[in-house]
């Protein structure tokens, strides 16, 4: 009787060692089995040429370059579509920024009672209260910078920088002053104030909300021309932190412009026009990072100009030799319902004007 591994009939005759010695050195490991490929031919194939009965599988490495490129593009397109979809469906969307409060502004003309002094710009400045003022942006000074409870020193400095830039663009840029593009001013505003700003420039109104001169200083180029004499400036910036986690920056400046009638090149036809503007700005941390601000309040006094002049769209200086004697603002009708609009006008102090007859004339 054979062993457990022998055939029932016993070991075949003529096979040495039971037939195992001849194949004892051959090892059919797993890699050998996987590499083996079974192929069976049909009867017709066995009669003729030995053609494979099955088509061998193609591997990825045998793909033509064109097909590889098509597959790669398809994978990229699918990945991009998935990214867009996940971005749209992202449940962690950033919260919407709060809408800035509308600007509240006031524009008060200062009417002179005596004729406006005229002369050469440099002499007028020399004999006016602005004789010691700095020129241009040099007159806008900044306070010492200190950190606050919720804002670092760098953030406070950034807030002051953007406010200073706004003051320069809105009150010293010659293009803006001459009624040109106001884009340099607009780009510094909180985007939620764009609509109010745009309407103020296209349809200005003296209603405390839509006066263009509440946002910036500008003159009608068809009527007013700036001389080449630099603008004289004096003023300061101050900053405090409010409980709402915002910085409030106040800009208080006096600007003095040398103007003359448009097209009049008489060197003695210039006169001085003074603008005192106080503005309050609000900025949070995001505003500082984005280099923008919210203009909350603007109060402006400007003269010499007539009380009856509409200064909502442009400031309207009185020129050399002109006066506002007998000038009265439009009457106020107490029977008119709706929003109260009371004309406000001030009297320009004679001390604010240059000497009537400066030396050298």
C-alpha positions in Angstrom: 0.0 0.0 0.0 1.4 3.4 -1.1 2.1 6.4 1.1 -0.2 9.4 1.4 1.3 11.1 -1.6 1.5 8.0 -3.9 -1.0 7.0 -6.6 -3.4 4.3 -5.7 -1.8 2.0 -8.1 1.6 2.6 -6.7 4.6 4.3 -8.2 4.8 3.9 -12.0 7.5 1.5 -13.2 10.5 2.9 -14.9 10.4 6.2 -13.0 13.3 6.5 -10.7 12.6 7.6 -7.2 8.9 7.6 -7.8 9.2 10.3 -10.6 10.0 13.1 -8.1 13.8 13.3 -8.5 13.6 14.8 -12.0 11.5 17.8 -11.0 12.8 18.1 -7.4 14.8 21.3 -8.3 11.9 23.0 -10.0 10.0 25.5 -7.8 6.7 26.9 -9.0 6.6 30.0 -6.9 3.8 32.7 -7.2 5.7 35.0 -9.6 6.3 32.1 -11.9 2.6 31.2 -11.9 1.5 34.8 -12.6 4.0 35.1 -15.4 2.7 32.0 -17.1 0.1 32.6 -19.8 -2.2 29.8 -20.9 -3.2 29.9 -24.5 -5.3 27.4 -26.3 -5.7 27.2 -30.0 -8.8 26.2 -31.9 -8.9 23.2 -34.2 -8.6 25.4 -37.3 -5.7 27.2 -35.8 -4.0 24.0 -34.8 -4.3 22.9 -38.5 -2.9 26.1 -39.8 -0.6 28.8 -38.4 -0.4 29.0 -34.7 -2.2 32.4 -34.2 -3.1 33.4 -30.7 -6.8 32.6 -30.0 -7.1 35.6 -27.7 -5.9 39.2 -28.1 -3.3 40.0 -25.5 -4.1 42.7 -23.0 -2.6 46.2 -23.5 -0.8 47.7 -20.7 -0.8 51.5 -19.8 2.8 51.7 -20.8 1.8 50.7 -24.4 -0.7 53.6 -24.9 0.2 56.0 -27.7 1.3 59.5 -26.6 -1.9 61.0 -28.1 -4.1 58.7 -26.1 -2.1 59.5 -22.9 -2.6 63.2 -23.5 -6.3 62.8 -24.0 -6.6 60.9 -20.7 -4.5 63.4 -18.9 -6.6 66.3 -20.1 -9.8 64.5 -19.1 -8.5 63.8 -15.6 -7.5 67.5 -15.2 -10.9 68.6 -16.4 -12.6 66.3 -13.9 -10.4 67.5 -11.0 -11.1 71.2 -11.9 -14.9 70.6 -12.1 -14.8 68.9 -8.7 -12.8 71.8 -7.2 -15.3 74.4 -8.6 -18.2 72.4 -7.3 -16.7 72.1 -3.8 -16.0 75.8 -3.8 -19.7 76.6 -4.6 -21.0 74.1 -2.2 -18.5 75.0 0.6 -20.5 75.1 3.8 -17.9 77.3 5.4 -18.4 80.5 3.4 -17.0 83.7 4.8 -19.6 85.9 6.4 -20.7 88.9 4.5 -19.0 92.2 5.5 -21.3 94.7 7.3 -22.6 97.6 5.2 -21.0 100.9 5.9 -23.2 103.7 7.3 -24.0 106.5 4.8 -21.8 109.6 4.9 -23.3 112.6 6.7 -21.9 115.9 5.5 -22.4 119.6 5.8 -21.1 122.4 3.6 -21.2 125.9 4.9 -20.3 128.8 2.6 -18.4 131.8 4.2 -19.5 135.0 2.6 -17.3 138.1 2.7 -18.8 141.6 3.4 -15.9 143.4 1.8 -14.4 143.0 -1.7 -12.1 140.0 -2.1 -8.4 141.1 -2.2 -6.5 140.2 -5.3 -2.9 140.1 -6.5 -0.1 137.8 -7.3 -0.4 134.4 -5.6 2.9 134.4 -3.7 2.3 137.9 -2.3 -1.2 137.0 -1.3 0.1 134.0 0.7 2.8 136.0 2.2 0.3 138.5 3.7 -2.3 136.0 4.8 -2.8 133.8 7.8 -1.4 131.0 5.7 2.0 132.6 5.4 3.5 130.0 7.8 1.7 126.9 6.4 3.5 124.1 4.8 3.0 123.3 1.1 1.0 120.2 -0.1 1.2 116.9 1.8 3.9 118.2 4.1 1.2 120.1 6.0 -0.5 116.8 7.0 1.2 115.7 10.2 0.7 112.4 12.0 0.5 111.8 15.7 2.8 109.5 17.7 1.7 105.9 16.9 0.8 103.6 19.8 -0.9 100.3 19.9 -4.5 100.1 21.3 -6.3 97.3 23.0 -7.2 95.4 19.8 -4.9 97.0 17.2 -1.2 96.6 17.0 1.1 99.5 16.4 1.5 98.5 12.7 -2.3 98.4 12.3 -2.7 101.9 13.8 0.1 103.2 11.5 -1.6 101.5 8.5 -4.9 103.2 9.4 -3.2 106.6 9.6 -1.5 106.0 6.2 -4.7 105.3 4.4 -6.5 108.3 5.9 -3.6 110.5 5.0 -3.7 109.2 1.4 -7.4 110.0 1.3 -6.8 113.6 2.5 -4.1 114.1 -0.1 -6.2 112.6 -3.0 -9.4 114.4 -2.0 -8.0 117.9 -1.3 -4.6 118.2 -3.0 -4.7 116.1 -6.3 -4.9 118.7 -9.1 -7.0 116.4 -11.3 -9.6 116.0 -8.6 -9.5 119.7 -7.7 -10.2 120.6 -11.3 -13.2 118.5 -11.6 -11.5 115.5 -13.3 -11.7 111.9 -12.4 -12.4 111.1 -8.8 -11.2 107.5 -9.1 -8.1 108.1 -6.8 -10.6 109.0 -4.0 -13.2 106.3 -4.8 -10.7 103.4 -4.7 -9.9 104.2 -1.0 -13.5 103.9 0.1 -15.3 100.9 1.5 -17.1 99.3 -1.5 -20.4 99.6 0.2 -20.1 103.4 -0.1 -19.5 103.4 -3.8 -23.2 103.8 -4.7 -23.6 106.9 -2.5 -20.3 108.3 -3.7 -21.2 107.8 -7.4 -24.6 109.4 -7.0 -23.1 112.4 -5.1 -20.9 113.1 -8.1 -23.4 112.6 -10.8 -26.5 114.1 -9.1 -25.2 116.3 -6.2 -27.7 117.6 -3.7 -27.3 119.8 -0.6 -29.2 117.4 1.6 -26.5 116.2 3.9 -26.0 112.9 2.1 -25.3 113.5 -1.6 -23.1 116.6 -1.8 -20.0 115.9 -3.9 -18.1 118.5 -1.9 -18.8 116.5 1.2 -16.5 113.8 -0.2 -13.8 115.9 -1.8 -12.8 119.4 -2.8 -13.4 120.4 -6.4 -13.9 123.5 -8.6 -15.9 123.9 -11.8 -13.2 124.0 -14.5 -15.4 126.1 -16.7 -15.3 128.9 -14.1 -12.3 128.4 -11.8 -8.6 127.9 -12.5 -5.9 126.9 -10.1 -2.7 128.9 -10.2 0.7 127.2 -10.2 1.3 128.3 -6.6 1.3 125.2 -4.3 -1.6 124.7 -1.9 -0.9 125.7 1.7 -2.0 123.2 4.3 -2.0 122.9 8.1 -3.7 120.2 10.1 -3.4 117.0 12.1 -4.6 113.4 12.4 -5.8 111.8 15.6 -6.9 108.2 16.3 -8.9 106.4 19.0 -10.3 102.9 19.3 -14.1 102.7 19.6 -15.9 99.9 21.6 -17.1 98.3 18.4 -13.5 97.2 17.7 -12.9 99.9 15.1 -10.4 102.7 14.8 -11.8 106.2 14.4 -9.4 108.6 12.7 -10.2 112.3 12.7 -8.6 114.6 10.1 -8.8 118.4 10.8 -7.2 120.5 8.1 -7.2 124.0 6.6 -6.4 124.2 2.9 -5.7 127.5 1.1 -5.9 127.6 -2.7 -4.8 130.4 -5.1 -7.5 130.7 -7.7 -8.5 133.0 -10.6 -11.2 133.1 -13.2 -10.9 130.4 -15.9 -9.0 131.8 -18.9 -7.8 135.0 -17.1 -4.0 135.0 -17.1 -3.6 138.4 -15.5 -0.9 137.8 -12.9 -2.7 140.2 -10.5 -6.1 138.5 -10.9 -5.5 135.7 -8.3 -7.3 135.5 -5.0 -7.2 133.1 -2.1 -9.9 130.5 -1.3 -9.8 128.8 2.1 -11.4 125.4 2.9 -11.6 124.1 6.5 -12.6 120.4 6.5 -13.0 118.1 9.4 -13.6 114.4 8.6 -14.1 111.3 10.6 -13.1 107.9 9.3 -13.8 104.3 10.6 -11.5 101.3 9.9 -11.5 97.8 11.2 -8.7 95.2 10.8 -9.9 94.1 7.4 -10.0 97.7 6.2 -6.4 98.2 7.3 -5.3 95.1 5.4 -7.3 96.1 2.3 -6.0 99.7 2.5 -9.5 101.3 2.5 -11.8 103.2 4.9 -15.3 104.3 5.7 -16.0 108.0 5.6 -18.5 108.6 8.3 -18.8 112.4 8.7 -17.6 115.4 6.9 -18.0 119.1 7.9 -16.7 121.8 5.6 -16.5 125.6 5.7 -15.3 127.4 2.6 -15.0 131.0 1.5 -15.1 133.5 0.2 -18.2 132.4 -1.7 -21.8 133.5 -1.9 -24.4 132.1 0.5 -26.8 131.8 -2.5 -24.3 129.7 -4.5 -25.1 126.0 -4.8 -21.9 124.4 -3.4 -23.1 120.8 -3.4 -21.5 119.9 -6.8 -18.6 122.4 -6.9 -17.1 125.0 -4.6 -17.7 128.5 -6.1 -15.2 131.1 -5.0 -15.7 134.8 -5.3 -12.8 136.3 -7.2 -10.7 139.4 -6.7 -12.8 142.5 -6.4 -16.1 140.7 -5.9 -18.2 140.8 -2.7 -21.3 139.3 -1.1 -22.9 142.5 0.2 -26.7 142.0 0.5 -26.2 138.3 -0.3 -28.9 136.2 1.3 -29.6 132.5 1.1 -32.8 131.2 -0.4 -35.8 131.5 2.0 -37.0 128.6 4.0 -40.7 127.6 3.7 -41.9 126.2 7.0 -45.1 125.0 5.3 -43.2 122.6 3.1 -43.4 119.0 4.4 -40.8 116.4 4.1 -37.1 116.4 5.0 -36.0 119.7 6.7 -33.4 121.5 4.6 -32.2 124.7 6.2 -29.7 126.8 4.3 -26.7 127.5 6.4 -24.2 130.3 5.7 -21.4 132.0 7.7 -19.7 135.3 7.5 -16.1 135.3 6.5 -14.0 137.0 9.2 -12.0 139.9 7.5 -8.9 138.7 9.4 -9.0 135.5 7.3 -8.3 137.5 4.2 -5.0 138.7 2.9 -4.1 142.4 3.3 -6.2 144.4 0.9 -3.2 146.2 -0.6 -0.1 143.9 0.0 3.3 145.6 -0.5 4.9 145.3 -3.9 1.8 146.1 -5.9 
